[in-house]
Every structure is written in C-alpha cells, then in structure tokens.
Amino acid sequence: MSNAEQIPQNYEQRPDPQLLTGDNEGQVDYEPHPNQSISVSQEHEHIVKCITNLYSGSASEEDMKVYAEKAIYDDPWSYCDTRYKIAGQWYGIPKVMASSRTLATEIVEDSPTSIKFKLQQEYKPKVLHISKPVNSLVTLTLDDEGKVKYHKDMWNEKDYSHEGLGKIFKTLNGDYLTGVTNPPDSL
C-alpha cells in the first residue's frame, strides 16, 4: 500500500455532523457560535489560527507549515495529497476572490490527535463582487509531531465520496491547480 493510500486509511476521520452540530430535533447546524467554543491548548489554537488565515487568503509559507509534508486536503472541490498541492488551493484564493474573511469559528471537539470546528467564511469573487457566507465543519487530524495530516472540509451534512467522477474531478483539481497558482517550491 502506497503512502498516499495509507494516509486516508490511518488519518481520515468521518465526523458525525449530527453528533457534533445537531440539536434534539435532528437538525444539523453548521453555523458557528463562538461563545460555545471549547477551550484548546495554545498549540491547537495556533493551528486553527493558521488554517483560518489560509481560508482568508494569507497564502503564506508560515501558515502552511502547520501541514505535514505528506498531508491530505479533502473538500467538495479538491483532493490534494501533498502540502505543495494543498498550497495550490490556498494560493488560489487571492487569485479568484476579491476578499475572503473568517466571520466566526466554534471549536466543537478537541483531542491530542484532532481538532474539529465550525467555520463561517465570507467569500467575495472578483467577478461578481457579491459576498457569500459559507458554513462548514472542518476536521483536522494531527500526526505524532502535531502537524495536520488530514484536513477535511464538509460544506453540509454529507460526506463526499472518493469514488467515480467526483473523485476524478477533485483529484485533477488538486493535481493541476499548482500550475496556475504557483506556490513556492519550498513547500
């Protein structure tokens, strides 16, 4: 089994949105409520800060250092299997967005090996100039050195499969976006 195949098997968590964000009536609530956020260590707080900086278009090498070199980023649009390919996603935000800003976060679960938080991000594309807030559930799985090994971003209560045409599209996006966004080779 290759390293790229072992990472999902060993590090991918498939969080239960109902358990983490739901109410007694079976509704899932991805909107963050910062006043309900649980306390985390300074190390985990730093990781969340770097990740939200990236969502907000920082595209900095310093923020990218929270990822292990062989890490996975998995969202509805892309699947990346190295830190360099992940950087391709983050370095693309300033190229297509007039602005991207984190409106709120709520950490809903924390352990030595993972951080799960709700994120509300406001995106304003360069072409449309219309702001759109997006709520998601972010799961960061950490390796033994405290680096992000698997980053899953779920935009609704569905988990996105790694099969069929969706997987092909996500992998192509992850594999080739670096040619457009040009992140530093040092990543």
N, C-alpha and C positions, 0 to 999 in steps of 0.2 A: 504494500500500500504506500503510495507516494505521500510526501509531507502535505501537499495541498489537500489530499483526501483525509489525512489524519486530523487536521485542524478542525474541520466541521464536526467530525465524529467525537473528538475529545473536548472541544470548547464551545460548540454551538448550543445555546440554550433556547428552548422554545417556550417563552414565558406564557403563562395563562393570563390573558388580558382581563378576564372576568375576576379572577382572584386578586390581581394587582390593582385594578382600576374600577371594578364594578361596585354596584350598590345592591341592596337587598332585593331589588325588583328585576335583577338580571341585566341591567343596562351597563354598558361599558362607557367610562368617562375618561377620555384621553386628555382633557383639558387640565393643565397643571394648577394646583392650589398650593403656592409656595409656603403658606402658613402651616400646611400639613406635612411638609417635607421632613424626613427623619434626619437626624444628625449623622455625619460621617467623619472619618478621620481626615486629617489635613491632606494626606496623600490622595485619598479618593476625591476630596474637594478639588484638589489641583487637577486631577484627571478630568473631572466634569467641566471645570473652567476651560481647560484646553480644548475639549471637544466642542463646547458651546462657542468658543472663539472661532473654531473652524466652521461651524454652521453659519456663523456671522460673517464669513468671508475673510478671516485673518490670513489664511493660506501661508502660515509661517512654519519654517523648519522647526522652531522651538515647540510649537503646539503639536506638530507631527511626531515629536519624539515620545509621546505617550503610547504610540503604537509599537508593537514588536515588529521586527523586520519582516517576518513571515506572519502577517495578520490577515484577517478576512474582514471585509466590509460588505454588508448584505442589506439592501433596501429594495423597494419595489422596482427601481430603475437599473440597479447595477449590482454586480457581484465581483469583488476585487480580491485577489489572493496574495498580494504583497503590499507593504507600506508604500512603495512607489506608485502602484496603481491606485491605492486609496488616495494618495496625494493628488493624483489626476482628477479625482472627483472634487476635492476641496479647492484646488487651484482653478477649477472651472467656475465656481460660484461668482467671483468678481467679473468674470468674462461675460456671463449671461444675466446677472442680476444687477440692477441699479442699486439695490440695497438688500441686505438680509440681516435681520436682527433677532436676537433671542428675546422674546417677550416675558417668558416665565419658565421655570423648571420646578419640578417636585420630585425629590428622590423618594421612591416608594419601597425600595428594598436594597439592602447593602450587606455584603459578606466579604470575607477576605479575598474571594475569587470572583466576585461580580458586583456590578452596580446597575440598578435598574431605575430609570427616571422618566417622567413625563416631560415632554418638551413642547413648547409653543414657539414656533419660529414664524416670523413675518417675512415673506419674500415679495420683492417688487421687481419683476422682469424689466430689462432695459427697453424692450419693445413696447410693452403695454403700459407701463407706469401705473399699474393698479396693484395695490398691496393685497396680499392674500395670506392670512394666518393659517398655519397648518399645525395640527396637534399630532404628536406621535409618542410611541412608547419605545424608548431606547434601552437596549441591554448591552452592557459592556462586560465581556468575560476576560479575566486577567490571568496572565501566566504566573509562574513562580517568582518572577522578578517584578511583578506589579505593572507590567506593560499590557496594553489592550491587545488581546489575541483574536477576539471575535467581536465585531460591532454589528449588532442587528438593529435596524430601524424599521418599526412596524407603524404604518400610517393609519391603520384601522385594526379592528379585532382579528382580521385574517392574517395568518402566517403565509408568506409567499413561498411557493414550491421552488424546488431546484430541479425541475423537470421540464421537458418539452420546449416549445417556442419561447416561453417566458425566460427560461434558463439561458437559452441561446442568446436572446436579446440582452439580458443582464450581463452575461459574460463578455459579449462583444463590446458593450459599453465600457465595462471595466478594463478590458484588454487594450482598447484603442483610444480612449479619451486622452491618455497621456500625450499622444501625438499632437493633440490640439492645445491642451492646457500647459504643456511643458513644465512640469515640476522639476526642481533641481535634481540632478543625477545623484547627489549625495544622500537622497532619501532612499 
